[in-house]
């Protein structure tokens, strides 16, 4: 089974991500879309008990396309091609679910994180509606193939982008781009239009978080900070303001651009893309002022 997994990855997920780079990088900002991948390998579909449409419920549909215009402004964008239901790069590399694999997991695996217990580890056991993905347990070698051939190259590229940007500009600002369902099971009412996550100030300077919040609110959107999403592994792992790396997670309510039943783009998709480009341009323009204030405070 490991050999078929490897063959499937090589045939269908090469390259594992797309890196969109501007002719010249003009800003320390980097955009990342880890959950918008929509290449579902045939071997994965065969192993799943779910149909392709149901598997896509955990996908951040078209978020990479929404943020594509930032490249024209001088910012790089990295986007995974593989789907979140297949491999989640917004997790530790070995958050592995004992219920998903046959045999004993290695001692270094994190089998007790809240994400694993919830069925959403590095290799997810469920999709967003708590539906089991797989027909049967898999050899642990399947997970290792996905981690070594997809997870590690994605993070190596993202780390390289951050380090190159920090060397060039003196700092790097990573915007981790996601989308969220418009409502949550068991919680009445609609979610806000946007949620910003900065790990409660640990991953990003509060001035930047407030600036983005105020920008979005100025367009009439409802924005919450750190609730219900404070940021995942990418935000936590890369965010280190003291070392010149800021990370901010940005969640978009899918109802703003997506028919959540059919997963088709709505008529507002293009308008939202233009709005995000306009907001990014305002962020780029404001960075010197925000950074100057920060330097003065220090």
Phi, psi and omega in degrees: 000326178298320180295320179291326177296315180298315181297321180295317179296314182296323184281324190247342184234039173244114003281161181282345181212164174247132178245109180263114182243140178286164176303322174218128178285122186250001186214152175282004182273140178234140179245139184228132176235092186276346189240014182260006179298139183225027173260107183260106183302145182299323179296324177293315179298323180291328181278346184271148175269000183253154176281161184303322181296318179294322178299330183284357182296335180265003182278137173277077192305123169065015178298324178299322179290323179300324184263359180306323182298342181295337180297322178293343177271355178105018180244139176282153178225127175246134183221129176292145175266334180277150183278158179299325181294340181267318180200132183248109180279358175265036177224165168300158183296333185231046169276089191247138186268117180300335180284351186261339188239147175275146180083178183277137177278154179297154183298332183280354180289141174268102185258001188238008179294158179300327181291319177295313181301326178280000179088010185237057177277198180302318169253108185292144175265335182228163167264182193300333180268020178065029176268129180297135184278315194260150177288324184208169179293156183243156170296146181298335178300332177297316178298317181297323178299314182293320182292314184288325188264344182235306183299307185295317176298323179298311183288330175296319179292318180295316178299319178296319177300314182296314183293318178298319180293318180296321178294322185283319188251354183087352176195167176224141178236112182260123174256113183265113195259128183219172169227159183227151174301151183288341178215165183237140178299130178086354179238111184293154175088168181273150173285163178296167179293321180222148171232127176258134179236122178232026180055041179055043176090356183281333186256348187207143176301131182301331179298319180291317178300314180295323180298315179293318177302312182295324176301309183295319179295328178296337176270004177093011181269150172275127184230134172241154180242122175069004176221123006272004184237119180262356183117143182261207184300316183299313180298315183289318187288317185270336184288116180208078184305326181295336178258012175085019178236116176257138173230136180226124177272135181237115179254131180250131175295123186297334180296344178289339186215357190226140166279107189290344177278315183266343186064027175264150176294144176267177181295342182273359185301310183296320179298318180294321177300318178293322179296316180296324176296318179295319179294318178299318179298320178292324176296315180302314184294328185275346185304314180303320179293315181296318182289326178296318178296319181295317180296322180294323181292328180281000000 
